[in-house]
Amino acid sequence: MFAETELIRFMMTVIFAFLIGLEMKKYRLTYHTESIMVIGTARTYTFLGIIGYLFYSIDERALVYIAGFAGFTVLYALFYMQRLADKHYSILGYLVASLVYALGPLAIHFPFWMPALVFVIVIFILNSRSWINDVTETISGGELETLGKMVLLSAVILPLLPNEKVIPYLPLSPYKIWLAVVVISAISYGGYLAQRYFFPDKGLFLTGLIGGTYSSTATTVVLAKKTRNIEDHGLVTSSIIAATSMMYLRLIVVVAIFNFTLAESVALPLGGFAVITFVIAGFYYKNGSKEKSSVKTTDSNPLELGTAFIFAALFVFMIAVTQFVTRDYGASGLKLLSFVVGFTDIDPFILSLLTGKYSVASQEIYAAILIAAGSNNILKAFYALWFGGWKKSMSAFIWLNLLGVATIAVGFIHPPY
């Protein structure tokens, strides 16, 4: 059994090294036909993988393996000096060859998926040169800086925050407060990246779908403004309703992240409303003009630190308000608060319901989530009417109001048991 496992590991190393060598040849012929940018052919990479496996196997201290890598590095340095004289500066060949040399130790010490994953990543990167160049040219330095700051706050600062309740009158620790901010920002950022980089030439309907994952309210405003410049407004109506359908799905995801038990309760009504809105949107889309013009839903990056801190402040404020209301006014007060909050940004309120500890039952939190979502639909209905005008936004206004009233009604009359 041991011999069979060793044979599999060795053959995996040889095959992966050979295939990477073939891919490097293809890469050279595709992008660098004017010069030889790598050392050797597929056979060279195959031998390099074999040598790495054998050198690592025959010496437990890996001294022979290290010496072999040092010798290879010296050879490449001599080659690279010549390439510099010809004004070719790429070290891609050395990097890929180093990974091939490391396939043996990876196959020996790690499960089979590790060298396989390295192989897949190498092949993907080599085949994605044009796409990677396009992305790096499109992404602005400011956004990369913002993303770096957010990674610092989430991966470095978050683990350092105390997980005990240190803020008076708040049922959450600083760690859980910032964790909620990171999670909701990550979900919003996913929609933002999709709308800006992966679908830059999207049509109106796709704008509604993607924008709904980021902010259905902001998307509704932008699409309603677009209605003024379009004679056939059926497609805009379908796009606005599609954004609301994504809001329902987004709420299910957010609830599931923080309270899976409650998510099982809200999944049926919210999922049902998502299906209904998809059907309505599909009807208007089918009868629309299929206009291909695209819109930009927002210029705001949801990972801007200022936005994150404002959200954190709103989150803490909603926790305090919700705790006060539930303590002094009970379930009826929470329902009224949910309806009022729906006319603002509901995310901080929803998170406060999911992460706080209040003197109300889970059925009341279920109702509050649906009521807030319903009143938010009513807000979007009036936004659509205000920015799009009665004549062109009448259908969206009526449907969003109906959806809002229906969602609120379900929250009132059908709590889970």
HUUR-V93786 format. One record per residue. N is the residue number from 1. RES is the residue in one letter. SS is DSSP state (2 for helix, 1 for strand, 0 for the rest). PHI is phi in radians with two decimals (NA if undefined). OMEGA is omega in degrees with one decimal (none if undefined). Layout:
# HUUR-V93786
<<N	RES	SS	PHI	OMEGA> <N	RES	SS	PHI	OMEGA>>
This chain:
# HUUR-V93786
<<1	M	0	NA	178.9> <2	F	2	-1.08	-179.4> <3	A	2	-1.10	179.1> <4	E	2	-1.14	178.6> <5	T	2	-1.13	178.7> <6	E	2	-1.09	178.8> <7	L	2	-1.10	179.7> <8	I	2	-1.11	179.9> <9	R	2	-1.10	-179.6> <10	F	2	-1.14	-179.1> <11	M	2	-1.14	176.5> <12	M	2	-1.09	178.3> <13	T	2	-1.06	-178.1> <14	V	2	-1.11	-176.9> <15	I	2	-1.15	-179.6> <16	F	2	-1.11	179.4> <17	A	2	-1.11	179.8> <18	F	2	-1.13	-178.7> <19	L	2	-1.17	176.2> <20	I	2	-1.14	175.7> <21	G	2	-1.06	176.4> <22	L	2	-1.09	-179.4> <23	E	2	-1.16	177.0> <24	M	2	-1.14	176.4> <25	K	2	-1.11	178.1> <26	K	2	-1.09	179.5> <27	Y	2	-1.07	-179.5> <28	R	2	-1.11	-178.6> <29	L	2	-1.23	-178.7> <30	T	2	-1.45	-170.8> <31	Y	2	-1.93	-175.3> <32	H	0	-2.37	-179.3> <33	T	0	-1.23	-176.1> <34	E	0	-1.45	-177.7> <35	S	0	-2.71	176.5> <36	I	0	-1.60	-174.6> <37	M	0	-1.74	-178.3> <38	V	0	-2.31	177.1> <39	I	0	-1.52	169.9> <40	G	0	1.34	-176.6> <41	T	0	-2.07	177.7> <42	A	2	-1.06	178.0> <43	R	2	-1.12	179.5> <44	T	2	-1.07	179.0> <45	Y	2	-1.15	177.7> <46	T	2	-1.12	177.7> <47	F	2	-1.11	178.8> <48	L	2	-1.11	176.6> <49	G	2	-1.12	178.9> <50	I	2	-1.12	-179.3> <51	I	2	-1.07	178.9> <52	G	2	-1.05	179.7> <53	Y	2	-1.14	-176.1> <54	L	2	-1.22	-179.0> <55	F	2	-1.09	179.3> <56	Y	2	-1.28	-176.1> <57	S	2	-1.34	-171.9> <58	I	0	-1.49	-178.5> <59	D	0	-2.43	-177.3> <60	E	0	-1.12	179.6> <61	R	0	-1.44	176.7> <62	A	0	1.14	179.4> <63	L	2	-1.18	178.7> <64	V	2	-1.13	179.0> <65	Y	2	-1.08	180.0> <66	I	2	-1.14	178.5> <67	A	2	-1.09	177.6> <68	G	2	-1.08	178.7> <69	F	2	-1.16	178.1> <70	A	2	-1.12	177.6> <71	G	2	-1.10	178.0> <72	F	2	-1.11	179.7> <73	T	2	-1.10	178.3> <74	V	2	-1.10	178.5> <75	L	2	-1.05	-179.4> <76	Y	2	-1.19	178.9> <77	A	2	-1.08	177.1> <78	L	2	-1.12	177.9> <79	F	2	-1.11	-176.3> <80	Y	2	-1.19	176.6> <81	M	2	-1.05	177.5> <82	Q	2	-1.19	179.6> <83	R	2	-1.16	177.2> <84	L	2	-1.10	177.8> <85	A	2	-1.10	177.9> <86	D	0	-1.58	178.6> <87	K	0	1.12	171.8> <88	H	0	-2.05	-168.1> <89	Y	0	-1.97	-175.1> <90	S	0	-1.22	173.4> <91	I	0	-1.97	-179.0> <92	L	2	-1.02	-179.3> <93	G	2	-1.02	179.8> <94	Y	2	-1.15	-179.0> <95	L	2	-1.11	-179.7> <96	V	2	-1.16	178.6> <97	A	2	-1.08	177.3> <98	S	2	-1.12	176.9> <99	L	2	-1.14	176.9> <100	V	2	-1.10	178.9> <101	Y	2	-1.11	-179.3> <102	A	2	-1.50	-179.1> <103	L	2	-1.06	-179.9> <104	G	2	-1.03	177.2> <105	P	2	-1.00	177.0> <106	L	2	-1.09	179.8> <107	A	2	-1.14	-177.6> <108	I	2	-1.34	-170.1> <109	H	2	-1.70	-174.7> <110	F	0	-2.06	173.5> <111	P	0	-1.05	-174.9> <112	F	2	-1.04	-175.8> <113	W	2	-1.19	-177.2> <114	M	2	-1.18	176.5> <115	P	2	-1.09	177.6> <116	A	2	-1.14	179.4> <117	L	2	-1.15	177.4> <118	V	2	-1.06	178.5> <119	F	2	-1.03	-178.9> <120	V	2	-1.10	-179.3> <121	I	2	-1.12	179.3> <122	V	2	-1.06	-179.8> <123	I	2	-1.09	-179.3> <124	F	2	-1.10	-178.2> <125	I	2	-1.13	179.7> <126	L	2	-1.13	-178.9> <127	N	2	-1.51	-173.4> <128	S	0	-1.94	-176.5> <129	R	2	-1.02	-177.7> <130	S	2	-1.11	-178.9> <131	W	2	-1.14	179.7> <132	I	2	-1.11	177.7> <133	N	2	-1.08	178.7> <134	D	2	-1.09	-178.5> <135	V	2	-1.15	-178.2> <136	T	2	-1.15	177.2> <137	E	2	-1.33	-177.8> <138	T	2	-1.44	-176.7> <139	I	0	-1.24	-179.9> <140	S	0	-1.41	178.0> <141	G	2	-1.09	179.2> <142	G	2	-1.09	179.5> <143	E	2	-1.21	176.9> <144	L	2	-1.12	177.0> <145	E	2	-1.11	179.0> <146	T	2	-1.11	178.9> <147	L	2	-1.08	178.7> <148	G	2	-1.09	178.2> <149	K	2	-1.13	-178.6> <150	M	2	-1.21	175.7> <151	V	2	-1.08	177.9> <152	L	2	-1.07	-178.7> <153	L	2	-1.19	-176.5> <154	S	2	-1.50	-175.4> <155	A	2	-1.60	-177.9> <156	V	2	-1.92	-176.2> <157	I	2	-1.29	-176.7> <158	L	2	-0.95	179.2> <159	P	2	-1.12	-178.4> <160	L	2	-1.50	-178.8> <161	L	0	-1.24	179.8> <162	P	0	-1.19	179.8> <163	N	0	-1.74	176.0> <164	E	0	-1.93	-180.0> <165	K	0	-1.29	-178.8> <166	V	0	-2.06	-179.9> <167	I	0	-1.73	-178.8> <168	P	0	-1.01	174.2> <169	Y	0	1.23	176.8> <170	L	0	-1.98	-176.6> <171	P	0	-1.42	-176.6> <172	L	0	-2.08	175.3> <173	S	0	-1.45	175.9> <174	P	2	-0.99	179.3> <175	Y	2	-1.08	-177.6> <176	K	2	-1.24	176.9> <177	I	2	-1.11	-178.3> <178	W	2	-1.26	176.3> <179	L	2	-1.07	177.9> <180	A	2	-1.09	178.5> <181	V	2	-1.11	-179.7> <182	V	2	-1.10	-177.6> <183	V	2	-1.12	-176.5> <184	I	2	-1.20	177.3> <185	S	2	-1.19	179.4> <186	A	2	-1.13	178.4> <187	I	2	-1.12	179.1> <188	S	2	-1.13	-178.2> <189	Y	2	-1.15	176.5> <190	G	2	-1.06	176.7> <191	G	2	-1.14	179.1> <192	Y	2	-1.10	179.0> <193	L	2	-1.10	-179.5> <194	A	2	-1.09	-176.4> <195	Q	2	-1.24	-172.5> <196	R	2	-1.62	-170.6> <197	Y	2	-1.96	-175.1> <198	F	2	-1.53	177.9> <199	F	0	-2.31	-176.2> <200	P	0	-1.17	-177.7> <201	D	0	-1.93	-176.1> <202	K	0	-1.19	173.9> <203	G	0	-1.48	-175.0> <204	L	2	-1.14	-176.0> <205	F	2	-1.13	178.2> <206	L	2	-1.16	174.2> <207	T	2	-1.04	178.5> <208	G	2	-1.11	-178.9> <209	L	2	-1.12	-176.9> <210	I	2	-1.23	179.3> <211	G	2	-1.09	178.7> <212	G	2	-1.13	176.6> <213	T	2	-1.28	-178.4> <214	Y	2	-1.71	177.8> <215	S	2	-2.84	-179.3> <216	S	2	-1.19	179.6> <217	T	2	-1.20	179.1> <218	A	2	-1.10	179.3> <219	T	2	-1.14	177.9> <220	T	2	-1.06	-179.9> <221	V	2	-1.07	-177.3> <222	V	2	-1.16	-179.4> <223	L	2	-1.19	177.8> <224	A	2	-1.12	176.3> <225	K	2	-1.10	179.6> <226	K	2	-1.14	-178.2> <227	T	2	-1.03	-176.7> <228	R	0	-1.10	-176.6> <229	N	0	-1.80	-177.0> <230	I	0	-2.18	-179.8> <231	E	0	-1.24	179.1> <232	D	0	-1.57	-171.9> <233	H	0	-1.62	-179.5> <234	G	2	-1.08	-179.2> <235	L	2	-1.18	178.1> <236	V	2	-1.18	177.2> <237	T	2	-1.04	178.8> <238	S	2	-1.09	-178.6> <239	S	2	-1.21	178.2> <240	I	2	-1.12	-180.0> <241	I	2	-1.20	177.0> <242	A	2	-1.09	177.4> <243	A	2	-1.07	177.9> <244	T	2	-1.19	177.4> <245	S	2	-1.07	177.9> <246	M	2	-1.22	175.7> <247	M	2	-1.08	178.2> <248	Y	2	-1.06	179.7> <249	L	2	-1.15	179.2> <250	R	2	-1.09	178.6> <251	L	2	-1.10	177.5> <252	I	2	-1.04	-179.8> <253	V	2	-1.11	-178.6> <254	V	2	-1.09	179.3> <255	V	2	-1.10	-178.8> <256	A	2	-1.11	-179.4> <257	I	2	-1.14	-173.5> <258	F	2	-1.78	-178.5> <259	N	0	-2.69	-174.3> <260	F	2	-1.15	179.2> <261	T	2	-1.09	177.4> <262	L	2	-1.17	178.6> <263	A	2	-1.07	177.7> <264	E	2	-1.11	179.2> <265	S	2	-1.40	-175.6> <266	V	2	-1.43	-176.6> <267	A	2	-1.08	-177.5> <268	L	2	-1.17	-179.9> <269	P	2	-1.19	-179.9> <270	L	2	-1.15	176.2> <271	G	2	-1.12	177.4> <272	G	2	-1.11	177.6> <273	F	2	-1.16	176.7> <274	A	2	-1.11	178.6> <275	V	2	-1.12	179.7> <276	I	2	-1.04	-179.3> <277	T	2	-1.16	175.6> <278	F	2	-1.09	179.1> <279	V	2	-1.11	178.9> <280	I	2	-1.09	178.8> <281	A	2	-1.07	178.8> <282	G	2	-1.10	178.9> <283	F	2	-1.11	-179.8> <284	Y	2	-1.21	178.3> <285	Y	2	-1.15	180.0> <286	K	2	-1.09	-177.6> <287	N	0	-1.71	-179.8> <288	G	0	-1.47	-175.4> <289	S	0	-1.53	-177.8> <290	K	0	1.02	-179.1> <291	E	0	-1.06	-173.0> <292	K	0	-1.65	-178.7> <293	S	0	-1.11	-177.9> <294	S	0	-1.92	178.2> <295	V	0	-2.32	178.1> <296	K	0	-1.89	-172.8> <297	T	0	-1.33	-178.6> <298	T	0	-2.87	172.5> <299	D	0	-1.79	-173.4> <300	S	0	-1.58	176.3> <301	N	0	-1.46	-177.2> <302	P	0	-1.19	177.5> <303	L	0	-1.70	172.0> <304	E	0	-1.05	-174.8> <305	L	2	-1.08	178.1> <306	G	2	-1.06	178.0> <307	T	2	-1.10	-179.6> <308	A	2	-1.11	-179.0> <309	F	2	-1.22	175.5> <310	I	2	-1.10	178.2> <311	F	2	-1.08	178.7> <312	A	2	-1.07	179.0> <313	A	2	-1.12	177.6> <314	L	2	-1.11	179.2> <315	F	2	-1.07	179.1> <316	V	2	-1.10	178.6> <317	F	2	-1.06	-179.1> <318	M	2	-1.18	175.9> <319	I	2	-1.08	-179.4> <320	A	2	-1.10	-180.0> <321	V	2	-1.11	-178.7> <322	T	2	-1.12	177.9> <323	Q	2	-1.10	178.4> <324	F	2	-1.10	-177.3> <325	V	2	-1.14	-178.1> <326	T	2	-1.17	-179.5> <327	R	2	-1.26	-174.0> <328	D	2	-1.70	-174.5> <329	Y	2	-2.20	172.8> <330	G	2	1.20	-174.1> <331	A	2	-1.15	-179.1> <332	S	2	-1.12	177.2> <333	G	2	-1.14	179.0> <334	L	2	-1.14	179.0> <335	K	2	-1.14	177.6> <336	L	2	-1.14	177.9> <337	L	2	-1.08	179.6> <338	S	2	-1.06	-179.7> <339	F	2	-1.13	-178.9> <340	V	2	-1.20	-177.8> <341	V	2	-1.13	179.5> <342	G	0	-1.04	178.1> <343	F	0	-1.56	174.7> <344	T	0	-2.25	174.7> <345	D	0	-1.45	-172.8> <346	I	2	-1.48	-176.0> <347	D	2	-1.03	178.4> <348	P	2	-1.03	179.9> <349	F	2	-1.18	179.7> <350	I	2	-1.05	179.4> <351	L	2	-1.14	177.9> <352	S	2	-1.12	177.0> <353	L	2	-1.18	-174.0> <354	L	2	-1.38	-173.3> <355	T	2	-1.86	-178.2> <356	G	0	-1.49	177.2> <357	K	0	-2.11	-173.1> <358	Y	0	-2.19	-177.6> <359	S	0	-1.54	175.8> <360	V	0	-2.31	-178.5> <361	A	0	-1.37	179.6> <362	S	2	-1.11	177.2> <363	Q	2	-1.09	-180.0> <364	E	2	-1.27	175.7> <365	I	2	-1.16	174.4> <366	Y	2	-0.96	-178.8> <367	A	2	-1.12	-178.0> <368	A	2	-1.12	179.2> <369	I	2	-1.09	-178.7> <370	L	2	-1.20	-180.0> <371	I	2	-1.13	178.7> <372	A	2	-1.09	178.5> <373	A	2	-1.12	-179.7> <374	G	2	-1.17	179.6> <375	S	2	-1.17	174.9> <376	N	2	-1.14	174.6> <377	N	2	-1.11	178.0> <378	I	2	-1.11	176.3> <379	L	2	-1.03	-179.8> <380	K	2	-1.13	177.6> <381	A	2	-1.08	179.9> <382	F	2	-1.26	172.9> <383	Y	2	-1.07	179.8> <384	A	2	-1.07	-179.7> <385	L	2	-1.20	-176.0> <386	W	2	-1.18	-174.3> <387	F	2	-1.54	-177.8> <388	G	2	-1.80	-177.7> <389	G	0	1.54	-175.5> <390	W	2	-1.11	-173.2> <391	K	2	-1.11	-174.6> <392	K	2	-1.65	-177.8> <393	S	2	-1.93	-176.6> <394	M	2	-1.04	-177.5> <395	S	2	-1.09	178.9> <396	A	2	-1.09	179.5> <397	F	2	-1.07	-178.0> <398	I	2	-1.15	-176.8> <399	W	2	-1.13	179.9> <400	L	2	-1.14	176.2> <401	N	2	-1.16	178.1> <402	L	2	-1.08	178.4> <403	L	2	-1.12	179.0> <404	G	2	-1.10	-179.9> <405	V	2	-1.11	179.9> <406	A	2	-1.12	-180.0> <407	T	2	-1.14	177.3> <408	I	2	-1.10	-179.1> <409	A	2	-1.07	178.5> <410	V	2	-1.09	177.6> <411	G	2	-1.12	-179.7> <412	F	2	-1.38	-166.7> <413	I	2	-1.82	-176.0> <414	H	0	-2.34	175.8> <415	P	0	-1.27	-179.5> <416	P	0	-1.24	179.0> <417	Y	0	-1.97	none>>
